[in-house]
Amino acid sequence: MALIAALAIVTLVLFPPAGGYQVPAVRVGVVAPEDILAPFDFHIRRSDEELAALREQAALSVAPVYTRITTAADSTITRLEEFLDRFENLPRGTIVDPVRLGELGSVEGRSLGLRPAELRALMIPQSRAELRAFARRALPDIYRGSYFLKAEHLAGMPGAQITVREADGSEDIVPKSEIGELSAGADILVLERLAVPLGSEAERLALQLIPALAIANLEARPALTSVRREEARRAVSPLEGEVLSGELIVGAHTRVTREQARKMAALSHELESRRSGFSTEVARGALGTLFLNMALLSLFGFHLFLYRREVFGDYRAMVVMFLIWGLVTGVAAFVHRVEGVPDYAVPVALGSVLVAVLWDARLSVAVTLFMGIYISAQDDLGYPVLWTALLGGLAAAWSVRRIRRRTHFYETLLFITVGNALALGGLALLRLWDWSDFGVAAAWGALSAALAVFLAMGLLPILEWASGRTTDLTLLELADLNRPLLKQLLLEAPGTYHHSIIVGNLAEAAAEAIGGNSLLARVGAYYHDIGKVLRPEYFVENQRQGMNPHNVLSPAASARIVSRHVHDGIEMGRAAGLPERVIDFIREHHGTTRLTYFWHKAEEEDPTAHRSAGDFIYPGPRPRSKETAVVMLADSVEAASRVTRDPSPDRFREVVRRIVEMKLDEHQLDEADLTFRDLAVVQEKFVGVLTGIHHHRIDYPAVSLHVPEVRDGPADPLPSAGRPPG
């Protein structure tokens, strides 16, 4: 119950309720199936890009601020008089060289555009006096109602108008076209009008000099301009409009417009923001979601209790199962939140693959059905996720029945892709998608399948360790005969090694025939006798003829040594990191059978002595699975086949039957899930394999292996056996 509650709460956090209202999924150009009304008042917010553009536009609409300089006329008069003072010490008629004339006609290194004749005219005192008088009289009138800027400043001014701030604080908006340009010879209408009464020479000098020497009466205020533009940016509202409760957003059977889609997006945004706060609607939605999630998870748990009691009773397995479920739910929440990724790309098949590999396809089918319903019910994922989860997940479950190579995962990827494509093809027909839409959807389905498979490949070792399960991939690695334990067995106990290989062949064939895990049976058979490596000479298959160390031991001591190989094998297996499922074969392959040979030997030596029966019984336990029971039978059958005098099928059938009956009489198979029909199939498989191993060979004519002695000539270093001399 704690796992159910934890997973339901995690799901609630990943998919918080929307206060009881779900936004219908609509997009531009799609016909709405029903009226969509606003459930409450909400605002339509501008996007970040749109708001930034509008705010920048508002900032640029603010005219740059300038301040009028009231002393500009006086400053200009002073500057003009300073310029004319240059000519005071030059008597009339003085001959001035061109270089000197150029210096006289420049101010601050810039030429005023006066010709040599005009410069010589300025040497005449009357001309200078006339210009001074005109400037004192005209410039105050010129500056009084006009605005002037230097030509370079005016050319770089942005916008079409400016704001002029007067000395009294009042402001005027002045078009750029009304601002006079100050440069040598610039046209100033007021100046031209006032200079008409002057003589032609004085008029020409005034129109050339005054615009060049005039001081701008506008001063830029960039700091004030920046402040006002920032205020204009802040004044732009992030809200575009408002929708009132009950207002029709989209009418039934009408095509959704771009404006209506914006309103629906605003409604979704408002619901998301309300989820973070607390309200009665949100609380009720959370409780309802939590109740439904826990109800569905409880049904799944009840299913395990009824039909998979071994999984339900294994706490580690249940924790890993719910971890897988939570992982898929978390990935679904992530995909749901990523902009541009469709919800049907949720890789529900990830859970299907993991459960199928860790347990089996039947459990994976059940998990897929429950998980598909569970995830599609969250938020507004809906039936597109349900259909891709069911078809893709079931394809994954059925394609991972037996993983014998890692390349089988690519076959699973193909099956999931096809399952997703079938689901999306049905959706395309229902929603009237065109071919391009279906192609994009199928590509997302293939990407989802790839994500599920590759995530499963990466997570399997961790989950295998966490659950204590042993997958077929691990068994394939353990079946490698070059593993250190098996190499040690080959080198130090070759007879036991050969015995284990034959037992593996027998067990694999029998387990496959009765629906057991044939790979597990073969691997378990390989390792079931590894404990004999520590004392190989005490086991008959490793003894040389005439050398039996048991001859000098008491029957009880011999029994202890022989039975010890079970305990030694368990310790060696754990030290080598063998999974518990494989160690079960070491622990259970003798069950609680009696070491009959040494028991009878002890009775023969001293019939009256008191002896403990426990000293002559293997520690057990008895086999608790089909596979360990099959290996127990195969172990005894292989040993008995070695001493069978007439290796015929009928003789083998009789030997196998007697061994099976003996195990049944000793109750060694009581805890294994084997039926009498299974035992009959196992016996026939054993007979077939043994007949193949001990088949009759062709009788070849007798040949002489004697190599005659050759007296003359060099000796043949490599004589061929049976090759006639000469």
Secondary structure, 3 states (H helix, E strand, C coil): CHHHHHHHHHHHHHCCCCCCCCCCCCCCCCECCCCEECCCCEEEECCHHHHHHHHHHHHHCCCCEEEECCCHHHHHHHHHHHHHHHHCCCCCCCCCCHHHHHHHCEECCEECCCCHHHHHHCCCHHHHHHHHHHHHHHHHHHHHCCEEEEHHHHHCCCCCEEEEECCCCCEEEEEHHHEEEECCCCCCHHHHHHCCCCCHHHHHHHHHHHHHHCCCCEEECHHHHHHHHHHHHHHCCCEEEEECCCCEEECCCCECCHHHHHHHHHHHHHHHHHHCCCCHHHHHHHHHHHHHHHHHHHHHHHHHHHHCHHHHCCHHHHHHHHHHHHHHHHHHHHHHHCCCCCHHHCCCHHHHHHHHHHCCHHHHHHHHHHHHHHHHCCCCCHHHHHHHHHHHHHHHHHHCCCCCCCCHHHHHHHHHHHHHHHHHHHHHHHHCCCHHHHHHHHHHHHHHHHHHHHHHHHHHHHHHHHHCCCCHHHHHHHCCCCCHHHHHHHHHCHHHHHHHHHHHHHHHHHHHHCCCCHHHHHHHHHHCCHHHHCCHHHCHHHCCCCCCHHHHCCHHHHHHHHHHHHHHHHHHHHHCCCCHHHHHHHHHCCCCCECHHHHHHHHHHCCCCCCCHHHHECCCCCCCCHHHHHHHHHHHHHHHHHCCCCCCHHHHHHHHHHHHHHHHHCCCCCCCCCCHHHHHHHHHHHHHHHHHHCCCCCCCCCCCCCCCCCCCCCCCCCCCCCCCCC
